[in-house]
Amino acid sequence: MTDREVLRAAAEAVRALMRRRQAAQQLRSDGGWAPPDPELLALGIECDEVIYNQRAEATDLADRLAAVLGDAWEP
């Protein structure tokens, strides 16, 4: 089981990455609204649900976080 503080930091990092990608997409589209990446949004929500005991932690959650944030990510 992953520590709650690590999950909280990971959820924040996923959301920050999502916002950066969204901002980059808005710049490419001349300032038009860009929707958030649904995969990153779902991953951030999943982390929140695990933190607040609304969902059991999936066995591959740490692997998916590492794939998105990179192996060098530190909370």
N, C-alpha and C positions, 0 to 999 in steps of 0.2 A: 504494500500500500504506500502511495506517495504522500509525503508530508503536506499538510494543508497550506503552510506558508509557501512551499515550493509550487504547489498548484496555483495559489493566488498570484505569485510572481509570473508563472507561466501564462496564466490567463491574461494578465496585463500586457505581457510581451506579445502575445498573439494579437491582442486588440491593437496595440501600437503598430505592429506590422501590417495589420489590416487597414488601419487609417493611412499609413504611408502609401500602401499600394493604391488605395482609393484616391488619395491626393494626386498621385502620379497619373492615374487614369484620367482624372479631371483635367489635368494640364494637357494631356494628349488630345482631349476632346474639346478644346477651346473653352474650358470652364463649365461645361455642362455637368449636370449631376451624374455621378458614377455610383452605382450600387456597391455595397461592401461585398467582399469575396464570401460567398455562402459557406464554403468549406471552413474558412478561418472563423467566421461568425459561429458556426456550429461547434467548432472545437472550443472556442472561448466559453460558450454556453455550457458545453459538457463539463468543462473544468469547474464552472460555478456550481453546477448541479452536484458534482462529486463533493465539492467543498461543503455544501450545505446538506449533505446526506439525502439528496433527492434522487440520486442515481448511484448505483454501484460502480466502482472504478473498473473500466474495461481493461482487460489484460494487455491490450496494445496501446493504451493511452500514452504511456511514456515514449513508446516508439514513434507514435504520430507527432507528439510534441517535438521530439528530437528531429524528425524529418522536416518540420516547419521552421523550427528555431535554430537548427544546426546543432551539431554535437558539442560545439564549443560554448554554447549558451550556459550562463551561470545565473542563478537567481540573485 
